[in-house]
Amino acid sequence: MRVGHGSADLPVPDGTPMGGYLDRPGPSTGLLDPLSVEAVTWFDGERRFALATADVICVNEDLAHRVRSESQSSDRSLGCELWLAATHTHSGPETGCVPGGGPTPGPWLDRLSEAVGTAVRRAIDDERPCDGEARHGELHGVGADRSRPSAPAVVPLTVIAVRERGDDDGRIAGVLAVLPVHPTVLPAAGRLVSADLAGAVRRALRARLGPGVWAVVATGAAGDISTRHTRRGQDAAELDRLAGMVADRCVELLREPPDRAWSAGSRIALAARRLLLDPAGPGTGTGSADAAELARGLRAAEESGDPIAVRMARSRMEGVRARSARTDPIAVHVHAARIGELSVAGLPGEPFLAVAGSITSAGPVMVLGYVNGYPGYLPTAEAYGRAEYEVLVSQVAPGSAEALASAARQLLEDM
């Protein structure tokens, strides 16, 4: 197996509309840290697979279709199967991120397509014989269920180490970390462009792993997980603190015995399935709550002076404001890959963490969210009994997340 890594800058001009928050006070005014597209490619001698991550809020179907078509086109000299995943930064450009999916704004359709092609081409040029190792562990103190203040701040962390073959010391060429946490440390009022937590973790990992070692951070099934109850501030210093905790935990895991992910002679298998998700009916998931009741809850929270209660009450109101009444099914694609012994599931939109936990296989498993489409939030069926933001704004009917997980499991079983 040959593996490569490539990167491309994603410049954001001042004055660009920013994605992620309804109450953003205005367009971008500067740069806190640069955005990029990161790509990793695997080549088994016959088939090439590319995973690209982009520092944007979401990847819509039109963008996914365009970059996947271009990656398979002979005149682009790529010749690979491509997945494009958003890191889901809320401090990047608005790329058409609306519940149920929408069109990608023209400039970003072009800019992202070009950057993805550049990153993948550089990764192909960088390919060399490498073995892969998978490690899984718990990460404490960084992410937690954002709708439940008392929930434990523990999430699973997956670390894939890529080691150069033939190096007597088995030098690490790069690391791919899957972090199932909303990268939302910076505030809604901020107007500086940033990759937020995903970018900060990349920088922290590179600093700890040393020169010449690449680091890619993908966002996992983070629909209900964020830093809301773990962050101590919403600035660059807090980004560095939380990112340091993630990077230190990754380094700890790299010292533990691994599961083999792939080795010499390993093969790549790929599959996908299209599903039609039923739209959420009127009142789905709202319980007895309506707009007036949610407004009263917000006033009560403000009177209490509890900042967490206020943020949660406001998010429920935002859910009501953002929700639209769809009546047509939402088409999505579930993707699966087998890279040697490593099973990879690529889910669209924002699946809840429990969805990833239900996707299992005989060997190591890596589950990614925000891949090749944006149907919006994908709560578990159980979550629809609560009037929380993710459910209020969701465009899909209860059971949709479970249908995606079932499809991913079946695709992996059939490989």
N, C-alpha and C positions, 0 to 999 in steps of 0.2 A: 504493500500500500504506500502510495506517495501522498504527502500532505503538504499544503502550502497555505500561506497567509498573505493577504494584501489589504491595503487601506487606501481610502480616498477622502479628501477633505469635502465638507459640505458647508460652504460659506452661506451666511444668512445676512443679507443687506439690512442696514438700519431702516426702520420703518416697515418691517415685515409683520403682518398679522401673526400672532402667536397662538398656538393650540393648547388645549388642555383645561382651561378655566373659562366659565361663562362671564365672570366678573373681572376679567383682565382690564386694567384701566387704559390700555392703549397698545400700539405696536412696539416692536423691539427698539431699544435705544442704544444697544451696544453689546459687547461680548464678555461673558464671564469666563467661559472656556469653549474651545472649538468643538463643533459637531463633526462626525465622520460616518462613513460607511466602512464596516469591517467585514472581510470575507475569509472564510476557510474553505479550502477545496480538498476533496479526497479523490484519488484516482487509482483504480485497481488494475489498470492495464487495458480495460475495455470500457468501463463506465466511469464517468466523473460526476460527482455530486458537490454542489456549492451551497453553503449556508452563508447568507449575508445579513448583517444586522445594521439598521440605519437609525440614527439618532433623531427620530421623528415620533410624533404622537401615535400614528397608526399607518398601516399599509392597506389601502383599499384594493378592491378586486381589479380595477382598471390598471393600477400601477403594477400589481402582482402579475397580471396577464402580460403586460408589456415587457417587463424585465425577464419573465420566464420565456417568452417568445424570442426575445433577442438573445438570450443565453443559449438557445438551441439552434440559432441561425448560423449557417456556415460562414456567412460573410462577416460575422462578428468575431470569428476565431475563438469562440468559447467552447461550444459543444458540450454542454453540461446540463444536468437537471438542477434547477435553482429554487431555493426557498428564500424569500425575503421577509425578515422579521423586524418589527419596530421595537426599539428599546422602551418606547412609551414615555420618553421625556415630556414633561409638561412645560418645558422652557425652550422649545424649538418652534419651528414654523407650523402654521396651521396647514395640514395636508388633507382637509376634508373629512375630519373625524367627527361623524355624527352617528347616533345610535341607528343601527340597521345598515350602515354603510352609505357612501355617497361618492361623487366624483372627486378626483384629486385635482386641485387647482393647476391650471396649465403650466405655469413656470416650474412647479415642483414635480410635475409628471416628467418633464424634460430633465430637470437638474438631477433628480434622484435616479432616473434611468441611466444617465451618463455616469454618475458617481458609482453606481452599482457595477456597471460594465468595467469601469477602470479598476475598482477594487478586486473584482473576480479575475480579471486579466493578470493583475499583479500577483494574485495568489497562485494562479496556474504557473506563472514564470518562476515562482518560489518553490514549487513542489520538489520534495526530496523524500527518500525512503524513511518512513517513521512508523513506530509502534504507538499504540494508544493504551492509556490506562484510565480507568474510571474509579472515582471515589465518591461516596455519599456520606453526609453527616448532618448533624443539626447545627443551625446557626442561631445563637441566642442574642437578644437585645437589639435587633435591627428592624425586624418586621413583625407585625401582629395583625389579627383581624381588626380592621379599622372601624367596624360597627359595634365592637364589643370591648370596651375599655378594660375589662377585667381579664380578657383572654391572655394566655401565656404568650410571651414574645419569642416564639420558637418557630422556625421554618426550616424545611429541608434545603440543603445546598448540594449541588452536583458540580464536581470538578473533573474535567477531562484533561489529562496531561498528554502532550504529544512529545515523544522522545525520538531523537534522531537515531536511526539504526546504523550500526557500524561504529558508533562512538563508544570507546571503551568505558567511558563514564556514564553513558546513557544520558547525555545532556538533554535537558528540557528545551525544546524549540519553542513551545508555546503552551498556553493554557486557555481552555474554554470553560467559563464558569456560568452556570445557570442559576439565577437569583430570582425566586418567586416573590418579589417585593415591588410594589409601585415605586418608581423612581421619582418621588415627589417630596423632596426635602425643601426645595425653594418655594416661596410663597406665590399666591395668585397675583399679588400686587407687583411682583418682580417683572422687569422688562428687559433684563439682560439675558441673552441667549446662553444656554448651557445644556450639556448632556445630563445634568443632574447626577443622580446616584450612580447610574451605569457608567458614565464617563469618569466619575471620581474613583470608582472601584478599578476601572482599567488602569488609571494612573497609579493607584496604590499598588496594584499587582505588579506592574512593570517595575516600579521602584524596588519592590521586595525581591523580584526574581532576577533582576540584573540586566545589563546591556544585552541586546540581541534576542531577548525572549519576548515574544508577542503575547498579548492578553486580549481576549474577546469576552465580553459580558453580554449574555442574552437574558431577556426577562422571561421567567417561567409563567406558571399559572397564577397570576397575581391579582385576579379580579377583586378579591376581598381582602388583600393584604397590602399594608402600607406602613410608612414610618410615623403615622399620625400620633401613636401613643408611645413611641420610643425616642423621637427626636427631642432635643433640648433647645433647639433654635431652628431658624430657617435661613441660614446664611452659608457662606463658603466654608467657614470653620466647622460647622456642623456636618457639612458634606464630607470634609476630610475625616472627621471623627468616625462617622458611620462607615465610610469606605475603608478606613483602616481596620475596623473590626471585621469586615467581610474579608479583606485581603489576608489578615492574620489567620483567620479560620481556614482559608484556602491553603495557606502555607502549612498549617498544622495537618490538614488532610493529606497533603502531598507527602508527608512523612509516614503515613499509615500504609499498610499492605493494600495494594489495589486489586480490583477486578480487571482482567484483561478485556480491553475494548476491541482492539484489532492488532494484527501482526502481519508478518510476511505471508503472502498467499491469501489473505482475507479478501472477501468479495463484498460488493455493494449491491443491495436490492432496494428498490423503490416502488412505492404504490401510492395511490390517491383515490379518494371517493368523494363524489359530489352528493350533498344532502340538501333537502329543502326543509327548512325549519318553519314550523307554524308560528305566525305572529302572536304576540301577547294580546289577549282580548281586553276589552274595556274593564278597567279596575283590577286587572291581574296583579296580584302581589301587594295591593294597597291595603288589604285587610279592611278595617273600618275607617282608615284614615282618609281624609280628603284635604283639599288645599286649605280650607278654613281651619281645620283641626291642626294641620302641620304649621300654619302661621301662629296659632295659639301656642304650640309647642316651642316655636322659636322665641316668642316673647317671654315665655316662662324661663327658657334657658338664659336669655339675656339678663333677665332680672336676677337669676341665681349667681351670675358672675363667674360661672364655671366655663372656661374657654373651650374645653373639650365638648361639653354639652352644647355650646353655641355652634361650634364647627359642625357637629353631627346634625343638629337641627337645620342649619343652613343647607347642608348637603341634601337633606330630604326635600327641601323646597326647590333646590336646583334640579333634583330628579323630576319633580312635577313640571318645572318649566321646560326642561329639555325633551321630555317625552312627546312623541308624536303618535298619532293613531294609525298604525299600519294595518292593512287588511290583506296584503299579498304575502306569500311565503318568502323567506329570505334564503337565497342560495349561498351555500358555503362549501368549502373544500377541506377535507381532513387529509393530512399527508403523513406518511410513515416511511421510515428508512431503516435499513439494517446495514450497519457498517461493521463487518466482522461479527463480533458478539454483542456489539452495542445496538440497542433498539432506540430509535428516535421517533417521537411523535410531534408533529407540528399542528397545533390547533389555532384556528382563527380567533380574532377578538380577544375578550378578556375572561377566560374561564376561571372559576373559583379554584382555590388550591386543592380542595378535596377531589376535584375532577382529575387532576394529575395523579393523585394518590391511587385512583382506581385503575390506572393504566399500568399493567404489570407484564413482565415477560420472564423468560428463564434466565437471562443474563442481565447486565446493567441496563437501566432505562433512563432516558433523558427526555423530558417533556417540555416543550416550548409553547408559549402563548404568543399572540399578536402576529401570526404567520399567514401571509398570503390572503388577507381579507379581514374586514372589520364588521362583523354583525353586532358589535357592542358587547355589553356585559352578558356573561353566560353563567347565571347563578345555578346552584344546585336546586333540585326540586324542593328540598326542605326549606331553602331560604325564602321561597315565595310566600311563606307564612308571616314574614316580617316586613314592615313598611320602611325599608331602608333604601338609601339612594340607589344602590346597584340594581335592586329589584324594580324600583319605581321607574327608572330610566330604561330598563331592559326592553328590547323590542321582540324578544322571543318567548314562546310559551314554556311553562314548566315542563321539564323532561328533555329540553333541548341539549343541555350540557351533558346529560347522561347518554343521549344519542350519539354525540360526538365522541365521547369516551369509548362507547361500545364499538363504533366504527374503527377507531384507532386500534383497539385491542384486536379486532378481527383482521385488520390489515396486517398487523404484526404476526398474528398466528398463521396467516396464509403464506407468509414469506418462506 
